[in-house]
Each structure stands twice: as C-alpha cells, then as structure tokens.
Amino acid sequence: MADQIPPCPECGSEYTYEDGGIVVCPMCNHEFAPGASSDAEPEARVFRDSVGNELADGDTVTVTVNLDVKGGSPIKRGTKVPKIKLLDEPVNGHDISATVPGAGQMYLKTSVVKKA
C-alpha cells in the first residue's frame, strides 16, 4: 500500500500531489515538505559573544578591541556598554544596537564584545 499524501495545511484540500521531495497543492499553490508542520515557530536565533557566552536583550557587554568610529573618536577596548538590544535583522552585519558611553547610539557586532 502506498504512503498517503497529506492534505494541504493552508487550505485543507485533499488534492495534493508529490513533486520531487515536496508536496504541492493545486488549489492554493502552497508547497510543503511532507511531515513538516507549518505551524512550527521558527527557531529563535542565539546570539553569542566573542568568547561563546549567550547574549540577551538588556545585558551589559565589554568591547574587546579598539573600534574606529567614522566621524568620531574611537571606542577603547574595555568600554562597558549597558542595556544592549539584539537585532532580529542584522544591519550591515551588526547584531547589536546600543548606546555606547561617550559615543552615542550605534550598532555593534557580537564578535567584538564579551558579556560583562
């Protein structure tokens, strides 16, 4: 007996068919992998500092290298940055939004900070 093709999780249609490794619904054009749940939440991104510690919103971090700032004075190694905000969507490769003392609001990379 052949495996039964699951109904469409979007519209509930039973007229789905297999096409390669995916299942296609001709009624709503939804494509899905058999056995995969469409209701599953995407996995939360894990942010790690330069030494592997997990970071969270509101953490205080320390800058691990001297950072040059366009149009401003450099940020010295060892500068503590309180209350970081982790970004869902990176901005030019930067994962953190924070207010750096003496430099103001800016974006930082997780690779140049460590959890304080």
N, CA, C and O atoms as CSV, one atom per row, in Angstrom:
chain,resi,resn,atom,element,x,y,z
A,1,MET,N,N,0.839,-1.186,0.000
A,1,MET,CA,C,0.000,0.000,0.000
A,1,MET,C,C,0.880,1.242,0.000
A,1,MET,O,O,1.830,1.312,0.779
A,2,ALA,N,N,0.597,2.212,-0.838
A,2,ALA,CA,C,1.400,3.417,-0.969
A,2,ALA,C,C,1.157,4.359,0.203
A,2,ALA,O,O,0.098,4.347,0.831
A,3,ASP,N,N,2.189,5.186,0.479
A,3,ASP,CA,C,2.036,6.184,1.533
A,3,ASP,C,C,0.970,7.182,1.116
A,3,ASP,O,O,0.869,7.558,-0.052
A,4,GLN,N,N,0.180,7.603,2.089
A,4,GLN,CA,C,-0.874,8.566,1.802
A,4,GLN,C,C,-0.283,9.969,1.788
A,4,GLN,O,O,0.502,10.329,2.665
A,5,ILE,N,N,-0.664,10.756,0.792
A,5,ILE,CA,C,-0.180,12.128,0.684
A,5,ILE,C,C,-1.045,12.988,1.596
A,5,ILE,O,O,-2.272,12.925,1.520
A,6,PRO,N,N,-0.415,13.804,2.471
A,6,PRO,CA,C,-1.200,14.599,3.423
A,6,PRO,C,C,-1.963,15.724,2.741
A,6,PRO,O,O,-1.563,16.187,1.673
A,7,PRO,N,N,-3.066,16.170,3.355
A,7,PRO,CA,C,-3.805,17.310,2.801
A,7,PRO,C,C,-3.020,18.602,2.994
A,7,PRO,O,O,-2.081,18.660,3.789
A,8,CYS,N,N,-3.409,19.620,2.269
A,8,CYS,CA,C,-2.736,20.913,2.343
A,8,CYS,C,C,-2.956,21.558,3.715
A,8,CYS,O,O,-4.099,21.685,4.154
A,9,PRO,N,N,-1.878,21.966,4.401
A,9,PRO,CA,C,-2.051,22.602,5.701
A,9,PRO,C,C,-2.594,24.036,5.602
A,9,PRO,O,O,-3.055,24.588,6.601
A,10,GLU,N,N,-2.543,24.635,4.422
A,10,GLU,CA,C,-3.028,26.002,4.243
A,10,GLU,C,C,-4.540,26.057,4.014
A,10,GLU,O,O,-5.258,26.777,4.707
A,11,CYS,N,N,-5.014,25.280,3.022
A,11,CYS,CA,C,-6.435,25.356,2.659
A,11,CYS,C,C,-7.219,24.093,2.987
A,11,CYS,O,O,-8.447,24.084,2.902
A,12,GLY,N,N,-6.508,23.013,3.368
A,12,GLY,CA,C,-7.183,21.768,3.736
A,12,GLY,C,C,-7.548,20.876,2.555
A,12,GLY,O,O,-8.177,19.835,2.743
A,13,SER,N,N,-7.169,21.263,1.352
A,13,SER,CA,C,-7.510,20.486,0.164
A,13,SER,C,C,-6.857,19.110,0.214
A,13,SER,O,O,-5.711,18.967,0.639
A,14,GLU,N,N,-7.606,18.098,-0.226
A,14,GLU,CA,C,-7.071,16.733,-0.274
A,14,GLU,C,C,-6.502,16.401,-1.646
A,14,GLU,O,O,-6.093,15.264,-1.880
A,15,TYR,N,N,-6.468,17.370,-2.559
A,15,TYR,CA,C,-5.994,17.132,-3.919
A,15,TYR,C,C,-4.499,17.438,-4.074
A,15,TYR,O,O,-4.071,17.878,-5.141
A,16,THR,N,N,-3.729,17.220,-3.063
A,16,THR,CA,C,-2.293,17.475,-3.125
A,16,THR,C,C,-1.586,16.368,-3.896
A,16,THR,O,O,-2.102,15.258,-4.023
A,17,TYR,N,N,-0.401,16.681,-4.410
A,17,TYR,CA,C,0.388,15.680,-5.134
A,17,TYR,C,C,1.869,15.905,-4.837
A,17,TYR,O,O,2.287,17.004,-4.473
A,18,GLU,N,N,2.652,14.836,-5.002
A,18,GLU,CA,C,4.087,14.934,-4.772
A,18,GLU,C,C,4.792,15.397,-6.039
A,18,GLU,O,O,4.443,14.992,-7.148
A,19,ASP,N,N,5.788,16.252,-5.853
A,19,ASP,CA,C,6.609,16.731,-6.952
A,19,ASP,C,C,8.040,16.758,-6.445
A,19,ASP,O,O,8.456,17.712,-5.786
A,20,GLY,N,N,8.788,15.715,-6.752
A,20,GLY,CA,C,10.144,15.599,-6.212
A,20,GLY,C,C,10.056,15.282,-4.732
A,20,GLY,O,O,9.422,14.298,-4.351
A,21,GLY,N,N,10.672,16.089,-3.894
A,21,GLY,CA,C,10.647,15.861,-2.453
A,21,GLY,C,C,9.635,16.705,-1.719
A,21,GLY,O,O,9.602,16.699,-0.488
A,22,ILE,N,N,8.795,17.442,-2.458
A,22,ILE,CA,C,7.813,18.299,-1.806
A,22,ILE,C,C,6.403,17.897,-2.207
A,22,ILE,O,O,6.202,17.150,-3.165
A,23,VAL,N,N,5.432,18.403,-1.460
A,23,VAL,CA,C,4.022,18.185,-1.781
A,23,VAL,C,C,3.453,19.522,-2.230
A,23,VAL,O,O,3.718,20.555,-1.614
A,24,VAL,N,N,2.673,19.500,-3.301
A,24,VAL,CA,C,2.107,20.714,-3.888
A,24,VAL,C,C,0.593,20.648,-3.830
A,24,VAL,O,O,-0.004,19.599,-4.073
A,25,CYS,N,N,-0.026,21.786,-3.505
A,25,CYS,CA,C,-1.487,21.886,-3.505
A,25,CYS,C,C,-1.909,22.651,-4.755
A,25,CYS,O,O,-1.531,23.813,-4.907
A,26,PRO,N,N,-2.683,22.039,-5.657
A,26,PRO,CA,C,-3.111,22.738,-6.863
A,26,PRO,C,C,-4.199,23.786,-6.598
A,26,PRO,O,O,-4.453,24.644,-7.443
A,27,MET,N,N,-4.833,23.718,-5.440
A,27,MET,CA,C,-5.919,24.649,-5.133
A,27,MET,C,C,-5.394,26.031,-4.713
A,27,MET,O,O,-5.930,27.056,-5.135
A,28,CYS,N,N,-4.330,26.051,-3.871
A,28,CYS,CA,C,-3.817,27.334,-3.384
A,28,CYS,C,C,-2.345,27.556,-3.728
A,28,CYS,O,O,-1.761,28.570,-3.348
A,29,ASN,N,N,-1.744,26.597,-4.454
A,29,ASN,CA,C,-0.340,26.652,-4.870
A,29,ASN,C,C,0.653,26.623,-3.712
A,29,ASN,O,O,1.801,27.039,-3.873
A,30,HIS,N,N,0.226,26.139,-2.549
A,30,HIS,CA,C,1.124,26.019,-1.403
A,30,HIS,C,C,2.008,24.797,-1.584
A,30,HIS,O,O,1.535,23.733,-1.982
A,31,GLU,N,N,3.311,24.955,-1.286
A,31,GLU,CA,C,4.253,23.843,-1.352
A,31,GLU,C,C,4.782,23.590,0.049
A,31,GLU,O,O,5.079,24.533,0.783
A,32,PHE,N,N,4.903,22.311,0.427
A,32,PHE,CA,C,5.397,21.985,1.757
A,32,PHE,C,C,6.085,20.634,1.735
A,32,PHE,O,O,5.859,19.810,0.849
A,33,ALA,N,N,6.938,20.427,2.742
A,33,ALA,CA,C,7.626,19.152,2.888
A,33,ALA,C,C,6.713,18.221,3.668
A,33,ALA,O,O,6.175,18.616,4.703
A,34,PRO,N,N,6.524,16.980,3.190
A,34,PRO,CA,C,5.661,16.072,3.929
A,34,PRO,C,C,6.238,15.796,5.317
A,34,PRO,O,O,7.440,15.579,5.470
A,35,GLY,N,N,5.361,15.808,6.328
A,35,GLY,CA,C,5.780,15.555,7.694
A,35,GLY,C,C,6.224,16.810,8.422
A,35,GLY,O,O,6.357,16.787,9.646
A,36,ALA,N,N,6.460,17.912,7.708
A,36,ALA,CA,C,6.862,19.160,8.354
A,36,ALA,C,C,5.610,19.927,8.740
A,36,ALA,O,O,4.662,20.015,7.960
A,37,SER,N,N,5.610,20.474,9.932
A,37,SER,CA,C,4.476,21.238,10.420
A,37,SER,C,C,4.642,22.688,10.006
A,37,SER,O,O,5.696,23.277,10.244
A,38,SER,N,N,3.627,23.274,9.394
A,38,SER,CA,C,3.708,24.676,9.006
A,38,SER,C,C,3.406,25.579,10.194
A,38,SER,O,O,3.654,26.783,10.129
A,39,ASP,N,N,2.869,25.010,11.291
A,39,ASP,CA,C,2.552,25.794,12.471
A,39,ASP,C,C,3.759,25.956,13.389
A,39,ASP,O,O,3.693,26.695,14.371
A,40,ALA,N,N,4.847,25.281,13.084
A,40,ALA,CA,C,6.028,25.349,13.943
A,40,ALA,C,C,6.613,26.750,13.909
A,40,ALA,O,O,6.727,27.361,12.847
A,41,GLU,N,N,6.982,27.255,15.082
A,41,GLU,CA,C,7.590,28.566,15.153
A,41,GLU,C,C,9.033,28.466,14.682
A,41,GLU,O,O,9.701,27.464,14.939
A,42,PRO,N,N,9.520,29.496,13.993
A,42,PRO,CA,C,10.920,29.455,13.602
A,42,PRO,C,C,11.797,29.475,14.855
A,42,PRO,O,O,11.455,30.095,15.861
A,43,GLU,N,N,12.934,28.782,14.768
A,43,GLU,CA,C,13.816,28.722,15.920
A,43,GLU,C,C,14.373,30.101,16.217
A,43,GLU,O,O,14.752,30.842,15.310
A,44,ALA,N,N,14.418,30.438,17.505
A,44,ALA,CA,C,14.953,31.721,17.914
A,44,ALA,C,C,16.461,31.745,17.657
A,44,ALA,O,O,17.165,30.769,17.914
A,45,ARG,N,N,16.925,32.848,17.159
A,45,ARG,CA,C,18.348,32.991,16.874
A,45,ARG,C,C,19.106,33.138,18.195
A,45,ARG,O,O,18.669,33.861,19.090
A,46,VAL,N,N,20.221,32.459,18.309
A,46,VAL,CA,C,21.049,32.530,19.502
A,46,VAL,C,C,22.223,33.451,19.211
A,46,VAL,O,O,22.952,33.253,18.239
A,47,PHE,N,N,22.401,34.457,20.057
A,47,PHE,CA,C,23.491,35.405,19.904
A,47,PHE,C,C,24.588,35.043,20.892
A,47,PHE,O,O,24.322,34.859,22.080
A,48,ARG,N,N,25.820,34.939,20.405
A,48,ARG,CA,C,26.963,34.606,21.258
A,48,ARG,C,C,28.031,35.686,21.117
A,48,ARG,O,O,28.253,36.226,20.033
A,49,ASP,N,N,28.692,35.990,22.248
A,49,ASP,CA,C,29.746,36.999,22.225
A,49,ASP,C,C,31.040,36.399,21.685
A,49,ASP,O,O,31.047,35.264,21.208
A,50,SER,N,N,32.121,37.148,21.756
A,50,SER,CA,C,33.394,36.716,21.169
A,50,SER,C,C,33.997,35.497,21.850
A,50,SER,O,O,34.859,34.840,21.267
A,51,VAL,N,N,33.571,35.177,23.065
A,51,VAL,CA,C,34.099,34.002,23.772
A,51,VAL,C,C,33.063,32.894,23.913
A,51,VAL,O,O,33.322,31.896,24.585
A,52,GLY,N,N,31.889,33.051,23.290
A,52,GLY,CA,C,30.893,31.985,23.266
A,52,GLY,C,C,29.769,32.089,24.276
A,52,GLY,O,O,28.908,31.211,24.315
A,53,ASN,N,N,29.745,33.135,25.100
A,53,ASN,CA,C,28.645,33.304,26.058
A,53,ASN,C,C,27.387,33.743,25.325
A,53,ASN,O,O,27.452,34.526,24.378
A,54,GLU,N,N,26.243,33.235,25.768
A,54,GLU,CA,C,24.981,33.603,25.150
A,54,GLU,C,C,24.570,34.997,25.618
A,54,GLU,O,O,24.645,35.310,26.806
A,55,LEU,N,N,24.135,35.827,24.674
A,55,LEU,CA,C,23.715,37.194,24.987
A,55,LEU,C,C,22.195,37.305,24.948
A,55,LEU,O,O,21.524,36.561,24.233
A,56,ALA,N,N,21.658,38.251,25.731
A,56,ALA,CA,C,20.219,38.514,25.765
A,56,ALA,C,C,20.007,40.024,25.785
A,56,ALA,O,O,20.912,40.780,26.137
A,57,ASP,N,N,18.800,40.459,25.403
A,57,ASP,CA,C,18.467,41.882,25.474
A,57,ASP,C,C,18.667,42.370,26.903
A,57,ASP,O,O,18.306,41.682,27.858
A,58,GLY,N,N,19.244,43.555,27.043
A,58,GLY,CA,C,19.440,44.154,28.353
A,58,GLY,C,C,20.763,43.821,29.018
A,58,GLY,O,O,21.085,44.393,30.059
A,59,ASP,N,N,21.537,42.907,28.442
A,59,ASP,CA,C,22.840,42.559,29.011
A,59,ASP,C,C,23.799,43.751,28.916
A,59,ASP,O,O,23.615,44.660,28.106
A,60,THR,N,N,24.826,43.715,29.768
A,60,THR,CA,C,25.931,44.659,29.683
A,60,THR,C,C,27.104,43.907,29.077
A,60,THR,O,O,27.421,42.792,29.492
A,61,VAL,N,N,27.747,44.527,28.087
A,61,VAL,CA,C,28.888,43.896,27.420
A,61,VAL,C,C,30.102,44.818,27.505
A,61,VAL,O,O,29.975,46.014,27.764
A,62,THR,N,N,31.273,44.241,27.284
A,62,THR,CA,C,32.528,44.984,27.253
A,62,THR,C,C,33.127,44.845,25.867
A,62,THR,O,O,33.168,43.746,25.313
A,63,VAL,N,N,33.592,45.952,25.302
A,63,VAL,CA,C,34.222,45.942,23.980
A,63,VAL,C,C,35.595,45.286,24.116
A,63,VAL,O,O,36.364,45.641,25.009
A,64,THR,N,N,35.908,44.325,23.234
A,64,THR,CA,C,37.148,43.553,23.343
A,64,THR,C,C,38.287,44.075,22.475
A,64,THR,O,O,39.428,43.645,22.644
A,65,VAL,N,N,38.007,44.986,21.554
A,65,VAL,CA,C,39.036,45.558,20.680
A,65,VAL,C,C,38.785,47.057,20.533
A,65,VAL,O,O,37.664,47.523,20.741
A,66,ASN,N,N,39.817,47.808,20.178
A,66,ASN,CA,C,39.630,49.228,19.877
A,66,ASN,C,C,38.843,49.340,18.576
A,66,ASN,O,O,39.164,48.673,17.593
A,67,LEU,N,N,37.804,50.189,18.571
A,67,LEU,CA,C,36.954,50.343,17.388
A,67,LEU,C,C,37.061,51.756,16.851
A,67,LEU,O,O,36.863,52.726,17.583
A,68,ASP,N,N,37.375,51.870,15.567
A,68,ASP,CA,C,37.383,53.177,14.913
A,68,ASP,C,C,35.952,53.549,14.574
A,68,ASP,O,O,35.165,52.711,14.132
A,69,VAL,N,N,35.623,54.821,14.786
A,69,VAL,CA,C,34.276,55.310,14.513
A,69,VAL,C,C,34.372,56.415,13.472
A,69,VAL,O,O,35.124,57.374,13.642
A,70,LYS,N,N,33.605,56.276,12.389
A,70,LYS,CA,C,33.605,57.312,11.354
A,70,LYS,C,C,33.067,58.604,11.944
A,70,LYS,O,O,31.972,58.628,12.507
A,71,GLY,N,N,33.836,59.678,11.815
A,71,GLY,CA,C,33.382,60.985,12.275
A,71,GLY,C,C,33.385,61.146,13.782
A,71,GLY,O,O,32.762,62.076,14.294
A,72,GLY,N,N,34.055,60.283,14.500
A,72,GLY,CA,C,34.085,60.403,15.954
A,72,GLY,C,C,35.351,59.811,16.524
A,72,GLY,O,O,36.198,59.285,15.801
A,73,SER,N,N,35.465,59.906,17.848
A,73,SER,CA,C,36.650,59.350,18.492
A,73,SER,C,C,36.478,57.838,18.638
A,73,SER,O,O,35.353,57.352,18.751
A,74,PRO,N,N,37.577,57.097,18.636
A,74,PRO,CA,C,37.491,55.642,18.714
A,74,PRO,C,C,36.924,55.165,20.050
A,74,PRO,O,O,36.993,55.867,21.059
A,75,ILE,N,N,36.368,53.965,20.033
A,75,ILE,CA,C,35.877,53.334,21.251
A,75,ILE,C,C,36.999,52.440,21.753
A,75,ILE,O,O,37.463,51.548,21.042
A,76,LYS,N,N,37.425,52.685,22.972
A,76,LYS,CA,C,38.561,51.970,23.536
A,76,LYS,C,C,38.172,50.577,24.009
A,76,LYS,O,O,37.044,50.346,24.443
A,77,ARG,N,N,39.113,49.666,23.920
A,77,ARG,CA,C,38.948,48.315,24.443
A,77,ARG,C,C,38.652,48.419,25.939
A,77,ARG,O,O,39.279,49.207,26.647
A,78,GLY,N,N,37.694,47.619,26.416
A,78,GLY,CA,C,37.328,47.636,27.824
A,78,GLY,C,C,36.138,48.532,28.147
A,78,GLY,O,O,35.681,48.558,29.290
A,79,THR,N,N,35.627,49.272,27.154
A,79,THR,CA,C,34.466,50.129,27.378
A,79,THR,C,C,33.238,49.268,27.663
A,79,THR,O,O,32.923,48.354,26.900
A,80,LYS,N,N,32.546,49.562,28.766
A,80,LYS,CA,C,31.336,48.815,29.115
A,80,LYS,C,C,30.138,49.463,28.442
A,80,LYS,O,O,29.965,50.681,28.484
A,81,VAL,N,N,29.314,48.627,27.819
A,81,VAL,CA,C,28.123,49.091,27.116
A,81,VAL,C,C,26.911,48.439,27.778
A,81,VAL,O,O,26.712,47.231,27.650
A,82,PRO,N,N,26.092,49.235,28.493
A,82,PRO,CA,C,24.934,48.665,29.198
A,82,PRO,C,C,23.701,48.561,28.301
A,82,PRO,O,O,23.593,49.246,27.284
A,83,LYS,N,N,22.792,47.701,28.696
A,83,LYS,CA,C,21.450,47.589,28.094
A,83,LYS,C,C,21.464,47.445,26.574
A,83,LYS,O,O,20.894,48.271,25.860
A,84,ILE,N,N,22.119,46.391,26.085
A,84,ILE,CA,C,22.156,46.170,24.637
A,84,ILE,C,C,20.804,45.678,24.136
A,84,ILE,O,O,20.013,45.123,24.900
A,85,LYS,N,N,20.547,45.883,22.863
A,85,LYS,CA,C,19.345,45.372,22.202
A,85,LYS,C,C,19.807,44.511,21.036
A,85,LYS,O,O,20.506,44.991,20.144
A,86,LEU,N,N,19.416,43.237,21.043
A,86,LEU,CA,C,19.777,42.322,19.957
A,86,LEU,C,C,18.807,42.515,18.801
A,86,LEU,O,O,17.598,42.619,19.010
A,87,LEU,N,N,19.329,42.561,17.598
A,87,LEU,CA,C,18.521,42.844,16.413
A,87,LEU,C,C,18.048,41.554,15.746
A,87,LEU,O,O,18.831,40.622,15.562
A,88,ASP,N,N,16.772,41.505,15.389
A,88,ASP,CA,C,16.233,40.350,14.655
A,88,ASP,C,C,16.828,40.293,13.252
A,88,ASP,O,O,17.159,39.218,12.752
A,89,GLU,N,N,16.959,41.445,12.631
A,89,GLU,CA,C,17.548,41.557,11.298
A,89,GLU,C,C,18.846,42.337,11.410
A,89,GLU,O,O,18.814,43.509,11.786
A,90,PRO,N,N,19.994,41.730,11.098
A,90,PRO,CA,C,21.269,42.448,11.187
A,90,PRO,C,C,21.295,43.676,10.268
A,90,PRO,O,O,20.695,43.678,9.194
A,91,VAL,N,N,22.000,44.709,10.715
A,91,VAL,CA,C,22.170,45.931,9.934
A,91,VAL,C,C,23.629,45.996,9.507
A,91,VAL,O,O,24.511,46.244,10.330
A,92,ASN,N,N,23.885,45.775,8.224
A,92,ASN,CA,C,25.253,45.758,7.683
A,92,ASN,C,C,26.165,44.832,8.482
A,92,ASN,O,O,27.326,45.163,8.723
A,93,GLY,N,N,25.650,43.681,8.893
A,93,GLY,CA,C,26.448,42.703,9.619
A,93,GLY,C,C,26.537,42.948,11.108
A,93,GLY,O,O,27.220,42.202,11.810
A,94,HIS,N,N,25.868,43.971,11.613
A,94,HIS,CA,C,25.888,44.297,13.028
A,94,HIS,C,C,24.661,43.681,13.714
A,94,HIS,O,O,23.542,43.798,13.215
A,95,ASP,N,N,24.880,43.028,14.854
A,95,ASP,CA,C,23.815,42.298,15.550
A,95,ASP,C,C,23.232,43.033,16.743
A,95,ASP,O,O,22.164,42.664,17.231
A,96,ILE,N,N,23.921,44.078,17.225
A,96,ILE,CA,C,23.542,44.748,18.466
A,96,ILE,C,C,23.299,46.224,18.217
A,96,ILE,O,O,24.045,46.868,17.479
A,97,SER,N,N,22.246,46.763,18.839
A,97,SER,CA,C,22.008,48.192,18.875
A,97,SER,C,C,22.216,48.610,20.327
A,97,SER,O,O,21.660,47.995,21.237
A,98,ALA,N,N,23.019,49.660,20.548
A,98,ALA,CA,C,23.315,50.069,21.921
A,98,ALA,C,C,23.738,51.530,21.957
A,98,ALA,O,O,24.118,52.115,20.943
A,99,THR,N,N,23.660,52.101,23.154
A,99,THR,CA,C,24.178,53.436,23.378
A,99,THR,C,C,25.524,53.280,24.070
A,99,THR,O,O,25.598,52.865,25.227
A,100,VAL,N,N,26.586,53.617,23.350
A,100,VAL,CA,C,27.948,53.477,23.860
A,100,VAL,C,C,28.308,54.761,24.603
A,100,VAL,O,O,28.206,55.846,24.030
A,101,PRO,N,N,28.728,54.663,25.873
A,101,PRO,CA,C,29.097,55.868,26.631
A,101,PRO,C,C,30.185,56.661,25.913
A,101,PRO,O,O,31.223,56.115,25.540
A,102,GLY,N,N,29.935,57.949,25.726
A,102,GLY,CA,C,30.896,58.819,25.057
A,102,GLY,C,C,30.820,58.795,23.546
A,102,GLY,O,O,31.466,59.610,22.888
A,103,ALA,N,N,30.041,57.876,22.972
A,103,ALA,CA,C,29.958,57.782,21.517
A,103,ALA,C,C,28.521,57.867,21.009
A,103,ALA,O,O,28.300,58.212,19.848
A,104,GLY,N,N,27.557,57.565,21.847
A,104,GLY,CA,C,26.163,57.654,21.443
A,104,GLY,C,C,25.607,56.345,20.904
A,104,GLY,O,O,26.196,55.279,21.085
A,105,GLN,N,N,24.457,56.447,20.237
A,105,GLN,CA,C,23.744,55.285,19.704
A,105,GLN,C,C,24.478,54.738,18.489
A,105,GLN,O,O,24.820,55.492,17.578
A,106,MET,N,N,24.726,53.406,18.468
A,106,MET,CA,C,25.374,52.782,17.317
A,106,MET,C,C,25.120,51.283,17.303
A,106,MET,O,O,24.571,50.714,18.247
A,107,TYR,N,N,25.533,50.664,16.209
A,107,TYR,CA,C,25.426,49.222,16.043
A,107,TYR,C,C,26.788,48.589,16.307
A,107,TYR,O,O,27.825,49.145,15.944
A,108,LEU,N,N,26.771,47.411,16.949
A,108,LEU,CA,C,27.991,46.662,17.228
A,108,LEU,C,C,27.840,45.241,16.728
A,108,LEU,O,O,26.726,44.759,16.522
A,109,LYS,N,N,28.957,44.578,16.537
A,109,LYS,CA,C,28.949,43.161,16.165
A,109,LYS,C,C,29.195,42.326,17.414
A,109,LYS,O,O,29.953,42.725,18.297
A,110,THR,N,N,28.557,41.177,17.482
A,110,THR,CA,C,28.754,40.282,18.638
A,110,THR,C,C,30.193,39.783,18.705
A,110,THR,O,O,30.654,39.388,19.776
A,111,SER,N,N,30.904,39.792,17.594
A,111,SER,CA,C,32.270,39.292,17.564
A,111,SER,C,C,33.279,40.224,18.229
A,111,SER,O,O,34.431,39.836,18.421
A,112,VAL,N,N,32.872,41.450,18.586
A,112,VAL,CA,C,33.800,42.389,19.213
A,112,VAL,C,C,33.409,42.754,20.645
A,112,VAL,O,O,33.925,43.722,21.205
A,113,VAL,N,N,32.496,41.978,21.237
A,113,VAL,CA,C,32.088,42.238,22.617
A,113,VAL,C,C,32.109,40.923,23.409
A,113,VAL,O,O,32.057,39.830,22.846
A,114,LYS,N,N,32.187,41.075,24.736
A,114,LYS,CA,C,32.013,39.909,25.597
A,114,LYS,C,C,31.105,40.328,26.738
A,114,LYS,O,O,31.093,41.488,27.150
A,115,LYS,N,N,30.347,39.366,27.240
A,115,LYS,CA,C,29.387,39.609,28.302
A,115,LYS,C,C,30.135,40.058,29.557
A,115,LYS,O,O,31.122,39.438,29.953
A,116,ALA,N,N,29.655,41.150,30.188
A,116,ALA,CA,C,30.314,41.671,31.388
A,116,ALA,C,C,29.860,40.924,32.634
A,116,ALA,O,O,30.313,41.231,33.737
